[in-house]
Amino acid sequence: MITTFTVLAQAAQRQPQRSPLIQLLPLLGMVVIFYFLLIRPQQRRARQQRELVQSLEVGDQVVTIGGMHGTIRELNDEDVTLEVSPGTSVRFVRQAIARKFVLEDEEAGEGS
């Protein structure tokens, strides 16, 4: 009498055994793809933002993440006070600065 267990044991013996390393290759490939497409670019953007925030100085013309343009009038460890129009100042968190304008870049762009 042939039981289900016997049939399954015979089927398992007939199938070639694959190496555990070969079974892990697709998973390792996905990890590498995620690193290069998602993690690494995000780390680069975070590093650039940190460098931007550290390089801010009084008098710099900047744009906030909300799109407000202004000139830095006061600066401390956590806050930035921007003059958005003559006599109007607004206080922001330093991390809210998205971009800094460099005067040389603007002059070179106008000449082209």
C-alpha positions as CSV (number, residue, x, y, z in Angstrom):
1,M,0.0,0.0,0.0
2,I,1.4,3.4,-1.1
3,T,0.7,6.2,1.2
4,T,0.7,10.0,0.5
5,F,3.9,10.3,2.6
6,T,5.7,7.8,0.4
7,V,4.6,9.6,-2.8
8,L,5.8,12.9,-1.5
9,A,9.1,11.5,-0.3
10,Q,9.7,10.0,-3.8
11,A,8.9,13.3,-5.5
12,A,11.2,15.2,-3.2
13,Q,14.0,12.8,-4.0
14,R,13.6,13.3,-7.8
15,Q,13.8,17.1,-7.7
16,P,17.3,18.5,-7.9
17,Q,18.4,20.3,-4.8
18,R,19.2,24.0,-5.3
19,S,21.9,25.8,-3.4
20,P,20.7,28.2,-0.7
21,L,22.9,30.9,-2.3
22,I,21.0,30.6,-5.6
23,Q,17.7,31.0,-3.7
24,L,19.0,34.2,-2.1
25,L,20.3,35.8,-5.3
26,P,17.0,37.5,-6.2
27,L,16.6,38.9,-2.7
28,L,20.1,40.2,-2.7
29,G,19.6,41.7,-6.2
30,M,16.5,43.6,-4.9
31,V,18.4,45.0,-2.0
32,V,21.1,46.3,-4.3
33,I,18.6,47.9,-6.6
34,F,16.8,49.6,-3.7
35,Y,20.1,50.9,-2.4
36,F,21.1,52.5,-5.7
37,L,17.6,53.8,-6.7
38,L,16.2,54.9,-3.4
39,I,18.5,55.0,-0.4
40,R,21.7,56.5,-1.9
41,P,20.0,59.4,-3.7
42,Q,18.0,60.2,-0.5
43,Q,21.2,60.3,1.5
44,R,22.8,62.6,-1.0
45,R,19.8,65.0,-0.9
46,A,19.9,65.0,2.9
47,R,23.7,65.8,2.9
48,Q,23.2,68.7,0.4
49,Q,20.4,70.1,2.6
50,R,22.6,69.9,5.7
51,E,25.4,71.7,3.9
52,L,23.1,74.4,2.7
53,V,21.7,75.1,6.1
54,Q,25.2,75.2,7.6
55,S,26.4,77.6,4.9
56,L,23.7,80.3,5.5
57,E,24.9,83.8,6.4
58,V,23.3,87.1,7.1
59,G,22.7,88.9,3.8
60,D,22.1,85.8,1.7
61,Q,19.1,85.8,-0.6
62,V,17.2,82.5,-0.2
63,V,13.9,80.8,-1.1
64,T,12.0,78.8,1.5
65,I,10.3,75.4,0.9
66,G,7.1,77.3,0.7
67,G,8.4,79.5,-2.1
68,M,8.9,82.7,-0.2
69,H,11.9,84.8,-1.3
70,G,13.8,86.9,1.1
71,T,17.1,88.1,2.5
72,I,18.5,86.8,5.8
73,R,18.6,89.5,8.4
74,E,19.1,87.4,11.6
75,L,20.5,84.0,12.1
76,N,20.8,81.7,15.1
77,D,21.1,77.9,15.7
78,E,17.5,77.1,15.0
79,D,15.8,80.1,13.4
80,V,16.3,82.4,10.4
81,T,14.6,85.9,10.1
82,L,14.0,86.8,6.5
83,E,13.2,90.3,5.2
84,V,10.6,89.5,2.5
85,S,9.9,93.2,1.6
86,P,11.2,96.5,3.1
87,G,10.2,96.6,6.7
88,T,8.6,93.1,6.7
89,S,10.4,90.3,8.4
90,V,9.3,86.7,8.8
91,R,10.9,84.1,11.1
92,F,11.5,80.5,9.8
93,V,13.1,77.3,11.0
94,R,16.6,77.0,9.4
95,Q,15.6,73.7,7.7
96,A,12.8,75.5,5.8
97,I,15.4,77.1,3.5
98,A,15.3,75.3,0.2
99,R,17.7,77.2,-1.9
100,K,20.3,80.0,-1.7
101,F,20.9,82.4,-4.5
102,V,24.5,83.2,-5.4
103,L,25.1,86.6,-7.0
104,E,27.7,85.3,-9.4
105,D,25.3,82.7,-10.8
106,E,22.6,85.3,-11.4
107,E,25.0,87.7,-13.2
108,A,26.3,84.9,-15.4
109,G,22.7,83.8,-16.3
110,E,21.7,87.4,-17.3
111,G,24.7,87.8,-19.6
112,S,23.8,84.6,-21.7
